[in-house]
Amino acid sequence: MDSTRQQKINRLIQKELSELLLAQTKLTHGLMISVSGVKVSSDLGIANIYLSVFPSEKGEETVRNINGNVKEIRYDLGQRVRHQLRIIPELRFFLDTTIDYMAHIDELLKK
């Protein structure tokens, strides 16, 4: 159960990272990245960020590239939220596969 403070920080990080990734992915055609969820630890030191990538075939590679550039992304996030957060949490990006899972279940139900 997240505290109210954690929920506010989750929403703030999700909003700002969505805008940040949207600006960066406008340069790459045919790729769409959305932040599907953020989970901040109880000490507010670590943020697990779940990304949905379309097309899903490029998901693993995209998340690997984002994890490789996590320092720059954390710095950019820090510039955006420096007046709301005193300490910017460590960012960890994961691929959110719930859309693929739902499509697979839907496909099985149609059979």
C-alpha positions as CSV (number, residue, x, y, z in Angstrom):
1,M,0.0,0.0,0.0
2,D,1.6,3.2,-1.1
3,S,1.4,6.4,1.0
4,T,-0.1,9.5,-0.4
5,R,3.3,11.0,-0.9
6,Q,4.5,8.0,-2.9
7,Q,1.4,8.2,-5.1
8,K,1.9,11.9,-5.8
9,I,5.6,11.2,-6.7
10,N,4.5,8.3,-8.9
11,R,2.2,10.5,-10.9
12,L,4.7,13.4,-11.1
13,I,7.5,11.1,-12.4
14,Q,5.1,9.4,-14.8
15,K,3.9,12.7,-16.3
16,E,7.3,14.2,-16.6
17,L,8.9,11.1,-18.1
18,S,6.1,10.7,-20.6
19,E,6.7,14.2,-21.8
20,L,10.5,13.7,-21.9
21,L,10.2,10.4,-23.8
22,L,7.6,11.8,-26.2
23,A,10.0,14.6,-27.1
24,Q,12.9,12.2,-27.7
25,T,10.8,9.7,-29.7
26,K,9.5,12.3,-32.1
27,L,12.8,12.0,-33.9
28,T,12.4,8.3,-34.5
29,H,9.6,7.4,-36.8
30,G,7.6,4.3,-36.3
31,L,8.3,4.0,-32.6
32,M,6.0,4.9,-29.7
33,I,6.9,4.7,-26.1
34,S,4.5,5.3,-23.2
35,V,5.1,5.2,-19.5
36,S,2.4,2.7,-18.2
37,G,3.4,2.9,-14.6
38,V,5.8,4.1,-11.9
39,K,6.4,2.5,-8.5
40,V,8.6,4.5,-6.1
41,S,10.1,2.6,-3.1
42,S,9.1,3.6,0.4
43,D,12.3,5.6,1.0
44,L,11.7,7.4,-2.3
45,G,15.2,6.3,-3.5
46,I,14.3,4.0,-6.3
47,A,11.7,4.4,-9.0
48,N,10.7,1.4,-11.1
49,I,9.3,2.6,-14.4
50,Y,7.3,0.4,-16.7
51,L,7.3,1.2,-20.4
52,S,5.0,0.1,-23.2
53,V,6.6,0.1,-26.6
54,F,4.9,-0.1,-29.9
55,P,5.8,-2.1,-32.0
56,S,6.4,-4.7,-29.4
57,E,9.2,-6.3,-31.4
58,K,11.4,-3.4,-30.6
59,G,10.6,-3.4,-26.9
60,E,13.6,-5.2,-25.5
61,E,16.0,-3.3,-27.6
62,T,14.4,0.1,-26.7
63,V,14.4,-0.6,-22.9
64,R,18.0,-1.7,-23.2
65,N,18.9,1.6,-24.9
66,I,17.0,3.6,-22.3
67,N,18.7,1.8,-19.5
68,G,22.0,2.6,-21.1
69,N,21.1,6.3,-21.1
70,V,19.6,6.4,-17.6
71,K,22.1,9.0,-16.3
72,E,21.0,11.5,-19.0
73,I,17.3,10.8,-18.5
74,R,17.7,11.2,-14.7
75,Y,19.4,14.5,-15.2
76,D,16.7,15.7,-17.5
77,L,14.1,14.6,-15.1
78,G,15.9,16.4,-12.3
79,Q,15.9,19.6,-14.3
80,R,12.1,19.3,-14.7
81,V,11.1,18.4,-11.1
82,R,13.9,20.2,-9.2
83,H,11.3,22.4,-7.4
84,Q,9.0,19.5,-6.4
85,L,11.6,16.9,-5.3
86,R,14.7,17.3,-3.3
87,I,16.2,14.0,-4.2
88,I,15.7,12.5,-7.7
89,P,15.3,8.7,-7.3
90,E,17.4,6.1,-9.1
91,L,15.5,5.1,-12.3
92,R,15.1,1.5,-13.3
93,F,13.2,0.8,-16.6
94,F,11.3,-2.3,-17.3
95,L,9.3,-3.5,-20.3
96,D,5.5,-3.7,-19.6
97,T,4.2,-6.7,-21.4
98,T,0.6,-6.6,-20.2
99,I,-0.7,-5.4,-23.7
100,D,1.0,-8.4,-25.3
101,Y,-0.4,-10.7,-22.6
102,M,-3.9,-9.3,-23.1
103,A,-3.6,-9.8,-26.9
104,H,-2.5,-13.4,-26.4
105,I,-5.4,-14.1,-24.0
106,D,-7.8,-12.6,-26.5
107,E,-6.4,-14.7,-29.3
108,L,-6.8,-17.9,-27.2
109,L,-10.4,-17.0,-26.4
110,K,-11.2,-16.5,-30.0
111,K,-10.2,-20.1,-30.8
